[in-house]
């Protein structure tokens, strides 16, 4: 089986209007660092992962499923999927496990 | 004072070789979702913020300071800074607080 490794990032952020206590905590710390001019801080997650699939569309479908069912809470969070890169690779059940 | 609002994202991820229990937890959940072909999951944070500054270089300097001193732990985490966009705006101390 020939497959390509696709590296994706899933960016998860609180939806607009949803409370973001971590963002407020960052804003509250700015005074200690003598930083001004910073506003609207939103803290979310970034998940990077590799998917082995025949093509980018198939890999992206896996990431979309993962993002919506496991990595985000659709009630309060939004996400986007970002392709970081692709690396060709050959995966063969016959070869796997046999020393080179 | 004339300033431009710059929107940035700071992506924070565990350094290579650093344990990532959240990433392992995601990988352990893949079987329940009947998803295969996913590997090397790394879970980090994504912080989005707006900086008002005269130009992009000044804004980026603020974000870099914030990222290294507050948003990441340099011992175990790496970060990158991503410019999301810029919006022109005029901020005037004389006008601020006066109803339009």
N, CA and C atoms of all chains as a GROMACS GRO file, in nm:
protein
  600
    1UNK      N    1   0.085  -0.118   0.000
    1UNK     CA    2   0.000   0.000   0.000
    1UNK      C    3   0.088   0.124   0.000
    2UNK      N    4   0.063   0.214  -0.091
    2UNK     CA    5   0.138   0.339  -0.094
    2UNK      C    6   0.055   0.447  -0.025
    3UNK      N    7   0.119   0.521   0.064
    3UNK     CA    8   0.048   0.626   0.137
    3UNK      C    9   0.138   0.746   0.152
    4UNK      N   10   0.077   0.858   0.172
    4UNK     CA   11   0.151   0.981   0.196
    4UNK      C   12   0.120   1.030   0.336
    5UNK      N   13   0.224   1.070   0.407
    5UNK     CA   14   0.205   1.129   0.540
    5UNK      C   15   0.172   1.276   0.525
    6UNK      N   16   0.058   1.315   0.580
    6UNK     CA   17   0.018   1.456   0.578
    6UNK      C   18   0.023   1.508   0.722
    7UNK      N   19   0.089   1.620   0.739
    7UNK     CA   20   0.096   1.682   0.871
    7UNK      C   21  -0.004   1.798   0.876
    8UNK      N   22  -0.094   1.791   0.973
    8UNK     CA   23  -0.197   1.895   0.987
    8UNK      C   24  -0.186   1.961   1.124
    9UNK      N   25  -0.243   2.081   1.132
    9UNK     CA   26  -0.267   2.143   1.262
    9UNK      C   27  -0.416   2.172   1.272
   10UNK      N   28  -0.474   2.147   1.389
   10UNK     CA   29  -0.611   2.185   1.417
   10UNK      C   30  -0.607   2.295   1.523
   11UNK      N   31  -0.658   2.412   1.487
   11UNK     CA   32  -0.662   2.526   1.579
   11UNK      C   33  -0.802   2.535   1.638
   12UNK      N   34  -0.812   2.523   1.770
   12UNK     CA   35  -0.941   2.525   1.838
   12UNK      C   36  -0.945   2.652   1.924
   13UNK      N   37  -1.052   2.729   1.908
   13UNK     CA   38  -1.063   2.854   1.987
   13UNK      C   39  -1.204   2.867   2.042
   14UNK      N   40  -1.219   2.940   2.155
   14UNK     CA   41  -1.353   2.964   2.208
   14UNK      C   42  -1.433   3.046   2.109
   15UNK      N   43  -1.560   3.010   2.089
   15UNK     CA   44  -1.644   3.087   1.998
   15UNK      C   45  -1.662   3.230   2.049
   16UNK      N   46  -1.689   3.326   1.959
   16UNK     CA   47  -1.714   3.463   2.005
   16UNK      C   48  -1.829   3.465   2.106
   17UNK      N   49  -1.810   3.540   2.213
   17UNK     CA   50  -1.915   3.550   2.314
   17UNK      C   51  -1.900   3.449   2.425
   18UNK      N   52  -1.821   3.345   2.402
   18UNK     CA   53  -1.800   3.244   2.507
   18UNK      C   54  -1.691   3.294   2.601
   19UNK      N   55  -1.715   3.280   2.731
   19UNK     CA   56  -1.617   3.324   2.830
   19UNK      C   57  -1.484   3.253   2.810
   20UNK      N   58  -1.377   3.327   2.827
   20UNK     CA   59  -1.244   3.270   2.809
   20UNK      C   60  -1.157   3.310   2.929
   21UNK      N   61  -1.169   3.237   3.039
   21UNK     CA   62  -1.097   3.277   3.161
   21UNK      C   63  -0.946   3.279   3.143
   22UNK      N   64  -0.891   3.190   3.060
   22UNK     CA   65  -0.746   3.192   3.037
   22UNK      C   66  -0.704   3.321   2.966
   23UNK      N   67  -0.788   3.364   2.871
   23UNK     CA   68  -0.758   3.490   2.802
   23UNK      C   69  -0.760   3.607   2.899
   24UNK      N   70  -0.859   3.608   2.990
   24UNK     CA   71  -0.865   3.716   3.090
   24UNK      C   72  -0.743   3.711   3.180
   25UNK      N   73  -0.698   3.590   3.215
   25UNK     CA   74  -0.580   3.577   3.302
   25UNK      C   75  -0.456   3.634   3.234
   26UNK      N   76  -0.443   3.608   3.104
   26UNK     CA   77  -0.328   3.665   3.031
   26UNK      C   78  -0.338   3.817   3.034
   27UNK      N   79  -0.456   3.871   3.004
   27UNK     CA   80  -0.471   4.017   3.004
   27UNK      C   81  -0.440   4.075   3.141
   28UNK      N   82  -0.480   4.004   3.246
   28UNK     CA   83  -0.452   4.052   3.382
   28UNK      C   84  -0.306   4.051   3.417
   29UNK      N   85  -0.226   3.971   3.346
   29UNK     CA   86  -0.082   3.963   3.376
   29UNK      C   87  -0.001   4.065   3.299
   30UNK      N   88  -0.063   4.134   3.203
   30UNK     CA   89   0.014   4.224   3.117
   30UNK      C   90   0.077   4.338   3.197
   31UNK      N   91   0.005   4.385   3.300
   31UNK     CA   92   0.058   4.495   3.381
   31UNK      C   93   0.190   4.460   3.448
   32UNK      N   94   0.202   4.336   3.495
   32UNK     CA   95   0.325   4.292   3.561
   32UNK      C   96   0.444   4.295   3.465
   33UNK      N   97   0.416   4.274   3.336
   33UNK     CA   98   0.523   4.274   3.237
   33UNK      C   99   0.543   4.412   3.175
   34UNK      N  100   0.466   4.510   3.222
   34UNK     CA  101   0.474   4.647   3.168
   34UNK      C  102   0.447   4.647   3.017
   35UNK      N  103   0.351   4.565   2.975
   35UNK     CA  104   0.313   4.560   2.833
   35UNK      C  105   0.178   4.630   2.818
   36UNK      N  106   0.169   4.719   2.719
   36UNK     CA  107   0.040   4.784   2.694
   36UNK      C  108   0.003   4.769   2.547
   37UNK      N  109  -0.122   4.798   2.516
   37UNK     CA  110  -0.167   4.792   2.377
   37UNK      C  111  -0.216   4.656   2.334
   38UNK      N  112  -0.222   4.562   2.427
   38UNK     CA  113  -0.267   4.427   2.392
   38UNK      C  114  -0.412   4.410   2.434
   39UNK      N  115  -0.495   4.355   2.347
   39UNK     CA  116  -0.635   4.336   2.379
   39UNK      C  117  -0.689   4.211   2.311
   40UNK      N  118  -0.809   4.174   2.349
   40UNK     CA  119  -0.884   4.066   2.284
   40UNK      C  120  -0.803   3.936   2.278
   41UNK      N  121  -0.750   3.895   2.393
   41UNK     CA  122  -0.670   3.774   2.401
   41UNK      C  123  -0.764   3.653   2.411
   42UNK      N  124  -0.745   3.557   2.323
   42UNK     CA  125  -0.825   3.434   2.326
   42UNK      C  126  -0.729   3.316   2.333
   43UNK      N  127  -0.750   3.228   2.427
   43UNK     CA  128  -0.661   3.113   2.444
   43UNK      C  129  -0.733   2.987   2.400
   44UNK      N  130  -0.674   2.918   2.306
   44UNK     CA  131  -0.731   2.792   2.258
   44UNK      C  132  -0.624   2.685   2.254
   45UNK      N  133  -0.652   2.579   2.178
   45UNK     CA  134  -0.558   2.469   2.167
   45UNK      C  135  -0.509   2.458   2.024
   46UNK      N  136  -0.392   2.401   2.008
   46UNK     CA  137  -0.340   2.370   1.876
   46UNK      C  138  -0.291   2.226   1.879
   47UNK      N  139  -0.352   2.144   1.798
   47UNK     CA  140  -0.317   2.002   1.793
   47UNK      C  141  -0.252   1.975   1.657
   48UNK      N  142  -0.132   1.921   1.660
   48UNK     CA  143  -0.063   1.886   1.536
   48UNK      C  144  -0.057   1.733   1.527
   49UNK      N  145  -0.082   1.682   1.407
   49UNK     CA  146  -0.087   1.537   1.392
   49UNK      C  147  -0.052   1.496   1.250
   50UNK      N  148  -0.010   1.372   1.235
   50UNK     CA  149   0.026   1.316   1.105
   50UNK      C  150  -0.079   1.213   1.066
   51UNK      N  151  -0.125   1.220   0.942
   51UNK     CA  152  -0.223   1.125   0.891
   51UNK      C  153  -0.164   1.060   0.766
   52UNK      N  154  -0.160   0.927   0.766
   52UNK     CA  155  -0.118   0.852   0.648
   52UNK      C  156  -0.241   0.820   0.566
   53UNK      N  157  -0.246   0.870   0.443
   53UNK     CA  158  -0.363   0.847   0.358
   53UNK      C  159  -0.319   0.857   0.213
   54UNK      N  160  -0.406   0.808   0.124
   54UNK     CA  161  -0.370   0.803  -0.018
   54UNK      C  162  -0.352   0.942  -0.076
   55UNK      N  163  -0.437   1.036  -0.036
   55UNK     CA  164  -0.424   1.171  -0.088
   55UNK      C  165  -0.468   1.272   0.018
   56UNK      N  166  -0.454   1.400  -0.016
   56UNK     CA  167  -0.480   1.504   0.082
   56UNK      C  168  -0.628   1.507   0.122
   57UNK      N  169  -0.716   1.484   0.026
   57UNK     CA  170  -0.860   1.489   0.057
   57UNK      C  171  -0.897   1.383   0.160
   58UNK      N  172  -0.844   1.262   0.143
   58UNK     CA  173  -0.873   1.155   0.239
   58UNK      C  174  -0.816   1.187   0.376
   59UNK      N  175  -0.695   1.243   0.377
   59UNK     CA  176  -0.633   1.278   0.505
   59UNK      C  177  -0.712   1.388   0.574
   60UNK      N  178  -0.755   1.487   0.496
   60UNK     CA  179  -0.829   1.598   0.555
   60UNK      C  180  -0.963   1.552   0.613
   61UNK      N  181  -1.025   1.454   0.549
   61UNK     CA  182  -1.152   1.402   0.600
   61UNK      C  183  -1.132   1.340   0.739
   62UNK      N  184  -1.021   1.268   0.756
   62UNK     CA  185  -0.991   1.209   0.887
   62UNK      C  186  -0.972   1.319   0.991
   63UNK      N  187  -0.898   1.423   0.954
   63UNK     CA  188  -0.871   1.531   1.049
   63UNK      C  189  -1.000   1.604   1.086
   64UNK      N  190  -1.087   1.626   0.987
   64UNK     CA  191  -1.215   1.694   1.015
   64UNK      C  192  -1.298   1.613   1.114
   65UNK      N  193  -1.301   1.480   1.093
   65UNK     CA  194  -1.378   1.395   1.185
   65UNK      C  195  -1.321   1.404   1.327
   66UNK      N  196  -1.188   1.395   1.334
   66UNK     CA  197  -1.120   1.401   1.463
   66UNK      C  198  -1.145   1.536   1.531
   67UNK      N  199  -1.137   1.642   1.454
   67UNK     CA  200  -1.151   1.776   1.511
   67UNK      C  201  -1.292   1.797   1.565
   68UNK      N  202  -1.392   1.750   1.492
   68UNK     CA  203  -1.529   1.777   1.535
   68UNK      C  204  -1.576   1.682   1.644
   69UNK      N  205  -1.522   1.559   1.647
   69UNK     CA  206  -1.573   1.460   1.742
   69UNK      C  207  -1.488   1.446   1.868
   70UNK      N  208  -1.359   1.481   1.859
   70UNK     CA  209  -1.272   1.456   1.973
   70UNK      C  210  -1.199   1.581   2.022
   71UNK      N  211  -1.154   1.664   1.928
   71UNK     CA  212  -1.063   1.773   1.968
   71UNK      C  213  -1.134   1.901   2.006
   72UNK      N  214  -1.260   1.916   1.968
   72UNK     CA  215  -1.330   2.040   2.003
   72UNK      C  216  -1.468   2.007   2.058
   73UNK      N  217  -1.520   2.102   2.133
   73UNK     CA  218  -1.657   2.094   2.182
   73UNK      C  219  -1.741   2.190   2.096
   74UNK      N  220  -1.820   2.136   2.003
   74UNK     CA  221  -1.886   2.225   1.905
   74UNK      C  222  -1.982   2.325   1.968
   75UNK      N  223  -2.025   2.301   2.092
   75UNK     CA  224  -2.115   2.397   2.157
   75UNK      C  225  -2.045   2.530   2.186
   76UNK      N  226  -1.919   2.522   2.224
   76UNK     CA  227  -1.851   2.643   2.272
   76UNK      C  228  -1.722   2.674   2.196
   77UNK      N  229  -1.682   2.585   2.105
   77UNK     CA  230  -1.554   2.606   2.038
   77UNK      C  231  -1.568   2.596   1.886
   78UNK      N  232  -1.484   2.672   1.817
   78UNK     CA  233  -1.474   2.662   1.672
   78UNK      C  234  -1.334   2.614   1.638
   79UNK      N  235  -1.318   2.554   1.522
   79UNK     CA  236  -1.184   2.508   1.483
   79UNK      C  237  -1.161   2.534   1.335
   80UNK      N  238  -1.033   2.538   1.298
   80UNK     CA  239  -0.997   2.532   1.157
   80UNK      C  240  -0.884   2.433   1.140
   81UNK      N  241  -0.873   2.381   1.019
   81UNK     CA  242  -0.772   2.279   0.988
   81UNK      C  243  -0.671   2.340   0.893
   82UNK      N  244  -0.544   2.320   0.923
   82UNK     CA  245  -0.434   2.382   0.849
   82UNK      C  246  -0.341   2.270   0.802
   83UNK      N  247  -0.312   2.266   0.672
   83UNK     CA  248  -0.218   2.167   0.622
   83UNK      C  249  -0.076   2.220   0.640
   84UNK      N  250   0.007   2.144   0.710
   84UNK     CA  251   0.145   2.188   0.734
   84UNK      C  252   0.241   2.133   0.630
   85UNK      N  253   0.210   2.016   0.571
   85UNK     CA  254   0.299   1.960   0.471
   85UNK      C  255   0.270   1.814   0.445
   86UNK      N  256   0.327   1.764   0.338
   86UNK     CA  257   0.307   1.624   0.302
   86UNK      C  258   0.442   1.559   0.273
   87UNK      N  259   0.457   1.435   0.313
   87UNK     CA  260   0.580   1.360   0.289
   87UNK      C  261   0.544   1.227   0.227
   88UNK      N  262   0.600   1.198   0.112
   88UNK     CA  263   0.573   1.069   0.051
   88UNK      C  264   0.635   0.958   0.134
   89UNK      N  265   0.564   0.848   0.142
   89UNK     CA  266   0.619   0.732   0.212
   89UNK      C  267   0.553   0.609   0.153
   90UNK      N  268   0.620   0.497   0.166
   90UNK     CA  269   0.564   0.372   0.119
   90UNK      C  270   0.544   0.282   0.240
   91UNK      N  271   0.422   0.239   0.261
   91UNK     CA  272   0.392   0.149   0.372
   91UNK      C  273   0.348   0.016   0.311
   92UNK      N  274   0.416  -0.087   0.347
   92UNK     CA  275   0.383  -0.219   0.293
   92UNK      C  276   0.371  -0.319   0.406
   93UNK      N  277   0.258  -0.386   0.412
   93UNK     CA  278   0.239  -0.487   0.516
   93UNK      C  279   0.343  -0.598   0.502
   94UNK      N  280   0.381  -0.629   0.377
   94UNK     CA  281   0.476  -0.737   0.354
   94UNK      C  282   0.614  -0.702   0.407
   95UNK      N  283   0.650  -0.573   0.394
   95UNK     CA  284   0.784  -0.532   0.433
   95UNK      C  285   0.791  -0.499   0.582
   96UNK      N  286   0.679  -0.447   0.636
   96UNK     CA  287   0.681  -0.404   0.775
   96UNK      C  288   0.725  -0.519   0.865
   97UNK      N  289   0.816  -0.492   0.954
   97UNK     CA  290   0.863  -0.592   1.049
   97UNK      C  291   0.983  -0.671   0.999
   98UNK      N  292   1.016  -0.660   0.872
   98UNK     CA  293   1.134  -0.727   0.820
   98UNK      C  294   1.251  -0.631   0.826
   99UNK      N  295   1.360  -0.668   0.893
   99UNK     CA  296   1.474  -0.577   0.902
   99UNK      C  297   1.530  -0.545   0.764
  100UNK      N  298   1.576  -0.422   0.747
  100UNK     CA  299   1.631  -0.381   0.618
  100UNK      C  300   1.767  -0.448   0.596
  101UNK      N  301  -0.268   6.007   1.850
  101UNK     CA  302  -0.175   5.898   1.818
  101UNK      C  303  -0.239   5.806   1.715
  102UNK      N  304  -0.167   5.780   1.609
  102UNK     CA  305  -0.218   5.686   1.509
  102UNK      C  306  -0.157   5.549   1.533
  103UNK      N  307  -0.242   5.447   1.533
  103UNK     CA  308  -0.192   5.313   1.559
  103UNK      C  309  -0.265   5.214   1.470
  104UNK      N  310  -0.202   5.103   1.447
  104UNK     CA  311  -0.264   4.997   1.369
  104UNK      C  312  -0.284   4.876   1.459
  105UNK      N  313  -0.401   4.817   1.450
  105UNK     CA  314  -0.427   4.694   1.524
  105UNK      C  315  -0.373   4.576   1.445
  106UNK      N  316  -0.286   4.500   1.507
  106UNK     CA  317  -0.231   4.380   1.445
  106UNK      C  318  -0.282   4.259   1.521
  107UNK      N  319  -0.337   4.164   1.447
  107UNK     CA  320  -0.385   4.042   1.510
  107UNK      C  321  -0.282   3.932   1.488
  108UNK      N  322  -0.238   3.873   1.598
  108UNK     CA  323  -0.137   3.767   1.591
  108UNK      C  324  -0.191   3.639   1.652
  109UNK      N  325  -0.128   3.528   1.615
  109UNK     CA  326  -0.147   3.402   1.686
  109UNK      C  327  -0.010   3.355   1.734
  110UNK      N  328  -0.006   3.304   1.855
  110UNK     CA  329   0.115   3.241   1.908
  110UNK      C  330   0.084   3.092   1.924
  111UNK      N  331   0.159   3.010   1.853
  111UNK     CA  332   0.140   2.865   1.862
  111UNK      C  333   0.247   2.808   1.953
  112UNK      N  334   0.204   2.744   2.061
  112UNK     CA  335   0.296   2.688   2.160
  112UNK      C  336   0.284   2.536   2.155
  113UNK      N  337   0.398   2.468   2.144
  113UNK     CA  338   0.393   2.321   2.137
  113UNK      C  339   0.502   2.262   2.225
  114UNK      N  340   0.482   2.139   2.274
  114UNK     CA  341   0.588   2.074   2.352
  114UNK      C  342   0.710   2.051   2.262
  115UNK      N  343   0.830   2.076   2.316
  115UNK     CA  344   0.951   2.052   2.238
  115UNK      C  345   0.964   1.904   2.204
  116UNK      N  346   1.035   1.871   2.095
  116UNK     CA  347   1.057   1.730   2.063
  116UNK      C  348   1.123   1.659   2.181
  117UNK      N  349   1.075   1.541   2.212
  117UNK     CA  350   1.132   1.463   2.321
  117UNK      C  351   1.066   1.488   2.454
  118UNK      N  352   0.990   1.596   2.465
  118UNK     CA  353   0.918   1.625   2.589
  118UNK      C  354   0.788   1.544   2.590
  119UNK      N  355   0.760   1.482   2.704
  119UNK     CA  356   0.638   1.402   2.716
  119UNK      C  357   0.516   1.488   2.689
  120UNK      N  358   0.418   1.430   2.620
  120UNK     CA  359   0.296   1.502   2.587
  120UNK      C  360   0.176   1.414   2.620
  121UNK      N  361   0.137   1.412   2.748
  121UNK     CA  362   0.029   1.320   2.789
  121UNK      C  363  -0.103   1.346   2.717
  122UNK      N  364  -0.131   1.474   2.683
  122UNK     CA  365  -0.256   1.501   2.611
  122UNK      C  366  -0.252   1.439   2.471
  123UNK      N  367  -0.134   1.445   2.408
  123UNK     CA  368  -0.121   1.382   2.277
  123UNK      C  369  -0.142   1.232   2.284
  124UNK      N  370  -0.085   1.170   2.390
  124UNK     CA  371  -0.104   1.025   2.407
  124UNK      C  372  -0.252   0.994   2.430
  125UNK      N  373  -0.321   1.082   2.505
  125UNK     CA  374  -0.463   1.058   2.532
  125UNK      C  375  -0.544   1.063   2.404
  126UNK      N  376  -0.511   1.157   2.316
  126UNK     CA  377  -0.582   1.164   2.187
  126UNK      C  378  -0.556   1.036   2.108
  127UNK      N  379  -0.430   0.993   2.103
  127UNK     CA  380  -0.398   0.871   2.028
  127UNK      C  381  -0.472   0.751   2.086
  128UNK      N  382  -0.484   0.747   2.219
  128UNK     CA  383  -0.554   0.636   2.282
  128UNK      C  384  -0.703   0.634   2.254
  129UNK      N  385  -0.757   0.750   2.214
  129UNK     CA  386  -0.901   0.758   2.187
  129UNK      C  387  -0.935   0.725   2.043
  130UNK      N  388  -0.834   0.713   1.958
  130UNK     CA  389  -0.862   0.695   1.815
  130UNK      C  390  -0.936   0.565   1.787
  131UNK      N  391  -0.904   0.461   1.864
  131UNK     CA  392  -0.970   0.332   1.843
  131UNK      C  393  -1.120   0.340   1.863
  132UNK      N  394  -1.163   0.418   1.964
  132UNK     CA  395  -1.308   0.432   1.989
  132UNK      C  396  -1.379   0.495   1.871
  133UNK      N  397  -1.307   0.580   1.798
  133UNK     CA  398  -1.368   0.648   1.683
  133UNK      C  399  -1.346   0.570   1.554
  134UNK      N  400  -1.281   0.454   1.564
  134UNK     CA  401  -1.251   0.374   1.446
  134UNK      C  402  -1.170   0.452   1.343
  135UNK      N  403  -1.075   0.531   1.394
  135UNK     CA  404  -0.987   0.609   1.306
  135UNK      C  405  -0.850   0.544   1.308
  136UNK      N  406  -0.793   0.525   1.190
  136UNK     CA  407  -0.658   0.468   1.184
  136UNK      C  408  -0.569   0.557   1.098
  137UNK      N  409  -0.440   0.535   1.104
  137UNK     CA  410  -0.346   0.610   1.021
  137UNK      C  411  -0.301   0.741   1.082
  138UNK      N  412  -0.342   0.767   1.206
  138UNK     CA  413  -0.304   0.893   1.272
  138UNK      C  414  -0.189   0.867   1.368
  139UNK      N  415  -0.086   0.951   1.363
  139UNK     CA  416   0.028   0.932   1.451
  139UNK      C  417   0.088   1.066   1.490
  140UNK      N  418   0.181   1.059   1.584
  140UNK     CA  419   0.261   1.176   1.624
  140UNK      C  420   0.173   1.296   1.659
  141UNK      N  421   0.076   1.273   1.748
  141UNK     CA  422  -0.015   1.380   1.790
  141UNK      C  423   0.053   1.463   1.899
  142UNK      N  424   0.057   1.592   1.879
  142UNK     CA  425   0.114   1.684   1.978
  142UNK      C  426   0.009   1.789   2.010
  143UNK      N  427  -0.017   1.807   2.138
  143UNK     CA  428  -0.119   1.903   2.180
  143UNK      C  429  -0.051   2.024   2.244
  144UNK      N  430  -0.079   2.138   2.189
  144UNK     CA  431  -0.023   2.262   2.244
  144UNK      C  432  -0.132   2.366   2.260
  145UNK      N  433  -0.091   2.492   2.274
  145UNK     CA  434  -0.186   2.601   2.290
  145UNK      C  435  -0.177   2.695   2.170
  146UNK      N  436  -0.287   2.763   2.146
  146UNK     CA  437  -0.287   2.869   2.045
  146UNK      C  438  -0.350   2.992   2.109
  147UNK      N  439  -0.273   3.098   2.116
  147UNK     CA  440  -0.320   3.223   2.176
  147UNK      C  441  -0.331   3.327   2.066
  148UNK      N  442  -0.449   3.383   2.051
  148UNK     CA  443  -0.470   3.489   1.952
  148UNK      C  444  -0.489   3.621   2.026
  149UNK      N  445  -0.427   3.726   1.976
  149UNK     CA  446  -0.433   3.854   2.047
  149UNK      C  447  -0.417   3.971   1.950
  150UNK      N  448  -0.465   4.085   1.991
  150UNK     CA  449  -0.456   4.208   1.911
  150UNK      C  450  -0.357   4.302   1.978
  151UNK      N  451  -0.266   4.358   1.898
  151UNK     CA  452  -0.169   4.454   1.950
  151UNK      C  453  -0.182   4.584   1.872
  152UNK      N  454  -0.202   4.692   1.941
  152UNK     CA  455  -0.205   4.824   1.879
  152UNK      C  456  -0.064   4.880   1.883
  153UNK      N  457  -0.007   4.906   1.766
  153UNK     CA  458   0.129   4.959   1.760
  153UNK      C  459   0.145   5.036   1.630
  154UNK      N  460   0.252   5.114   1.623
  154UNK     CA  461   0.272   5.201   1.507
  154UNK      C  462   0.295   5.120   1.380
  155UNK      N  463   0.370   5.010   1.391
  155UNK     CA  464   0.394   4.929   1.273
  155UNK      C  465   0.406   4.782   1.313
  156UNK      N  466   0.421   4.696   1.212
  156UNK     CA  467   0.420   4.553   1.239
  156UNK      C  468   0.541   4.511   1.323
  157UNK      N  469   0.657   4.573   1.299
  157UNK     CA  470   0.777   4.534   1.374
  157UNK      C  471   0.759   4.561   1.522
  158UNK      N  472   0.702   4.676   1.554
  158UNK     CA  473   0.680   4.710   1.696
  158UNK      C  474   0.579   4.614   1.758
  159UNK      N  475   0.475   4.583   1.684
  159UNK     CA  476   0.374   4.491   1.736
  159UNK      C  477   0.432   4.353   1.757
  160UNK      N  478   0.512   4.309   1.662
  160UNK     CA  479   0.572   4.176   1.673
  160UNK      C  480   0.666   4.166   1.792
  161UNK      N  481   0.738   4.274   1.821
  161UNK     CA  482   0.828   4.274   1.937
  161UNK      C  483   0.749   4.252   2.066
  162UNK      N  484   0.631   4.314   2.076
  162UNK     CA  485   0.546   4.295   2.193
  162UNK      C  486   0.503   4.149   2.203
  163UNK      N  487   0.463   4.092   2.091
  163UNK     CA  488   0.415   3.954   2.091
  163UNK      C  489   0.527   3.858   2.129
  164UNK      N  490   0.647   3.883   2.076
  164UNK     CA  491   0.761   3.797   2.109
  164UNK      C  492   0.790   3.800   2.258
  165UNK      N  493   0.786   3.919   2.318
  165UNK     CA  494   0.811   3.930   2.462
  165UNK      C  495   0.706   3.852   2.541
  166UNK      N  496   0.581   3.872   2.500
  166UNK     CA  497   0.470   3.805   2.567
  166UNK      C  498   0.482   3.653   2.553
  167UNK      N  499   0.517   3.607   2.433
  167UNK     CA  500   0.525   3.463   2.408
  167UNK      C  501   0.635   3.399   2.491
  168UNK      N  502   0.750   3.466   2.501
  168UNK     CA  503   0.862   3.403   2.569
  168UNK      C  504   0.852   3.416   2.721
  169UNK      N  505   0.786   3.524   2.770
  169UNK     CA  506   0.785   3.546   2.915
  169UNK      C  507   0.658   3.499   2.983
  170UNK      N  508   0.549   3.490   2.909
  170UNK     CA  509   0.421   3.459   2.973
  170UNK      C  510   0.350   3.337   2.913
  171UNK      N  511   0.356   3.325   2.781
  171UNK     CA  512   0.269   3.225   2.716
  171UNK      C  513   0.335   3.090   2.701
  172UNK      N  514   0.466   3.082   2.713
  172UNK     CA  515   0.533   2.953   2.697
  172UNK      C  516   0.634   2.933   2.808
  173UNK      N  517   0.665   2.808   2.833
  173UNK     CA  518   0.772   2.770   2.926
  173UNK      C  519   0.891   2.728   2.840
  174UNK      N  520   0.995   2.814   2.830
  174UNK     CA  521   1.103   2.787   2.734
  174UNK      C  522   1.180   2.659   2.762
  175UNK      N  523   1.169   2.604   2.884
  175UNK     CA  524   1.237   2.479   2.914
  175UNK      C  525   1.178   2.362   2.835
  176UNK      N  526   1.048   2.363   2.820
  176UNK     CA  527   0.982   2.245   2.763
  176UNK      C  528   0.896   2.276   2.641
  177UNK      N  529   0.883   2.404   2.606
  177UNK     CA  530   0.794   2.440   2.496
  177UNK      C  531   0.863   2.530   2.394
  178UNK      N  532   0.821   2.516   2.269
  178UNK     CA  533   0.866   2.605   2.162
  178UNK      C  534   0.744   2.680   2.111
  179UNK      N  535   0.768   2.796   2.051
  179UNK     CA  536   0.654   2.870   1.997
  179UNK      C  537   0.691   2.933   1.864
  180UNK      N  538   0.589   2.965   1.785
  180UNK     CA  539   0.610   3.052   1.670
  180UNK      C  540   0.500   3.156   1.670
  181UNK      N  541   0.530   3.267   1.603
  181UNK     CA  542   0.437   3.380   1.598
  181UNK      C  543   0.387   3.394   1.454
  182UNK      N  544   0.258   3.410   1.441
  182UNK     CA  545   0.193   3.411   1.310
  182UNK      C  546   0.111   3.540   1.300
  183UNK      N  547   0.134   3.620   1.195
  183UNK     CA  548   0.054   3.742   1.176
  183UNK      C  549  -0.075   3.705   1.106
  184UNK      N  550  -0.188   3.739   1.169
  184UNK     CA  551  -0.317   3.705   1.110
  184UNK      C  552  -0.373   3.818   1.024
  185UNK      N  553  -0.336   3.942   1.058
  185UNK     CA  554  -0.387   4.054   0.978
  185UNK      C  555  -0.367   4.185   1.050
  186UNK      N  556  -0.386   4.295   0.978
  186UNK     CA  557  -0.371   4.428   1.036
  186UNK      C  558  -0.491   4.513   0.998
  187UNK      N  559  -0.534   4.595   1.092
  187UNK     CA  560  -0.647   4.684   1.067
  187UNK      C  561  -0.607   4.824   1.110
  188UNK      N  562  -0.617   4.917   1.019
  188UNK     CA  563  -0.584   5.055   1.055
  188UNK      C  564  -0.687   5.109   1.153
  189UNK      N  565  -0.639   5.187   1.247
  189UNK     CA  566  -0.730   5.249   1.342
  189UNK      C  567  -0.663   5.375   1.393
  190UNK      N  568  -0.742   5.470   1.437
  190UNK     CA  569  -0.686   5.592   1.492
  190UNK      C  570  -0.728   5.599   1.638
  191UNK      N  571  -0.628   5.608   1.725
  191UNK     CA  572  -0.655   5.619   1.867
  191UNK      C  573  -0.609   5.756   1.911
  192UNK      N  574  -0.695   5.834   1.968
  192UNK     CA  575  -0.658   5.967   2.013
  192UNK      C  576  -0.701   5.986   2.157
  193UNK      N  577  -0.605   6.024   2.240
  193UNK     CA  578  -0.638   6.050   2.381
  193UNK      C  579  -0.739   6.162   2.393
  194UNK      N  580  -0.729   6.262   2.302
  194UNK     CA  581  -0.818   6.376   2.310
  194UNK      C  582  -0.962   6.335   2.280
  195UNK      N  583  -0.978   6.240   2.187
  195UNK     CA  584  -1.113   6.203   2.145
  195UNK      C  585  -1.169   6.092   2.234
  196UNK      N  586  -1.081   6.008   2.290
  196UNK     CA  587  -1.128   5.896   2.369
  196UNK      C  588  -1.215   5.946   2.484
  197UNK      N  589  -1.329   5.888   2.501
  197UNK     CA  590  -1.418   5.925   2.611
  197UNK      C  591  -1.516   6.034   2.574
  198UNK      N  592  -1.495   6.100   2.462
  198UNK     CA  593  -1.590   6.201   2.417
  198UNK      C  594  -1.691   6.134   2.324
  199UNK      N  595  -1.821   6.146   2.353
  199UNK     CA  596  -1.919   6.082   2.268
  199UNK      C  597  -1.913   6.139   2.127
  200UNK      N  598  -1.935   6.055   2.030
  200UNK     CA  599  -1.930   6.099   1.890
  200UNK      C  600  -2.053   6.185   1.858
   0.00000   0.00000   0.00000
